[in-house]
Amino acid sequence: MKKFHKLLIFFQILLAALAFAPNAGAQLKKLYDPQKVVTIQGTVEKLETITRQGRQAINGRKTQIAYFKTDQGTKVVHLGPAEFLAQQQFNPKIGDNLIITGGRVNTRKGEVILAGSVTSGGKTFQLRDARGIPVWSGQTPGCFGPDSRKTPARS
């Protein structure tokens, strides 16, 4: 009988968690606010690749972050998955002069910019659409879209 009660409690907790799961995804989509889009120009001072872990990210996916020196100080810019950027042949280097358009987001660690597009050397790399949805969204690790041979629009 005790096993039955434990099993019943487990399923109740599981059902409650699943009921709230759609809200978690909705909260993530709200991070990129098209009303808070900014364009900044400056120089890459530091590049960092972090490995994402946890429920809100594909475990093990490496994310490229740039510390970007502007006239208004240093800005932290989340560029996107390192594999995706490499596939697009976007390989920023320290000292590169870039123009970044993206959404400002306040986090526990301060303000970051989620890059929507990056212009480097006359080429523009589109990373998110106008609503902030990543070009790589809905993809499994190592696969970038229904036809991974296609690349995002560049100008």
N, C-alpha and C positions, 0 to 999 in steps of 0.2 A: 504494500500500500504506500509506503514511503517513497518508493521509486516512482510510482504513478504521480504523486504530488510534486515531486521534484521535476518530473518530465512536464507536467502541466504548467508549472511556474516558468520553466525554461521556454516553452512555446509562447506563453503570454508575453514574456520579455522580448522574445524574437519578433512577435507580431507588432508590439509597440515600437520597436526599433525600425521595422520596415515601414510602419505608418508615417514615421517622421523622415525617412530617407529622402523622399522627393524634395522636401524643404531644404535639405543640406545642399543639393545640387543647385537649387534656385538661388541660394545665398551666394554660391560661387559665381554664378552668372551675373549677379548684381555688382560684383567687384569692379568690372569695367563699365564706367558710366560715360556714355557718349557726350554728356554735358560737361565732363571734366577733362576733355581731350586737350592736350597742349602740344606745341611743337617747340623743341629745344635744339640748339646747335652747340656743339662743343667737341671736346677731345676725350678719347678713352684713356683713363688713368690706370685702370685696373680691370682685369677680367677674372671671373670666378666661375667655376662649374660646381654646382651643388647636386647631390643625389637626393631626389625626392623620395620620401617614405610616407606611409600612412594611407588612410582611407580616401583622402581627397586627391591623391595623385597615383599614377601608375608607378608601383614600387620599382625603384631602381632607375627610373628615368632621370637623366642628367639634364639640368636646366642651366643655361648660360645667363650669367648676370654681368652687367657692365657698370662700373663706377665711372661716371661721366662728368668731366669738369666743364662747367658753364660759367657765364658771367654772374649767375645767381648762386654759385657754389657747386658743390658736388651733388649729383643726382644718382640715385640707384635705379637702374633700368633692367627689368626682367625681359630678356630677348625672346626666349623660348627654348624648346628642347635642343640640346647640343647636336643630336643626330640629325634633326630636321634642318638646322642651320647649315650644317656641313653638306647635307644633300643639296641645298639650294646654292651652294658655293658661296655662302656668306661667312667669312672667317675674319671677324674684326681683330685688330691687333692694337696693342698699347700705342698711343700716339695718333691713331686714326681720327680724322675729323669727320664727324657724322651729323646728320640731321635726323632726329627721332620724333615721330608723332605717336602719341600714345595716351592712355588714360591714367590720370593721377589716382592713386589708391592709398588710403591711410591704413597702416598695419600697426601691430604692437611695436614693431621696431622702427617706425617712422614712415615717411612718405616714400613710395616707390612709383615708378612709371611702368605700366604694362605696355610694351612696345606694340604699336599697331602697324607701323611701317618704319623702315630705316633706309636712308639714302646714304650711299657710300660710293665714292668714285664715280658719280654720275648715274649709278644704278639704284633703283628703288626696289626694296624687298618688302613685299606685302606679307605681314605676319598675322594680322587679324582683319576681319571685315569691319564695316562701319558700326556694327552692333557690338563689336569686341569679341566675336567668336573666333577662336584661333583657327588658322588655316589647317592645322594638324588635328583638330578636334575629331573625336569619334574614332580615333585610330588606335590600333594595338601596337605594343612595343615593336619597333623595327619596321613598322609599316606606316606609311604616311599617305593615307587616302585610298580611295577606290582604285585609282590608277597612279601609283607612286612615280611613274615616269613623267607625269605632268608636273610642271613647276608653277608656283604662284606668279601672277602678273608682275612683270618688271617694266620699268619705263626707262 
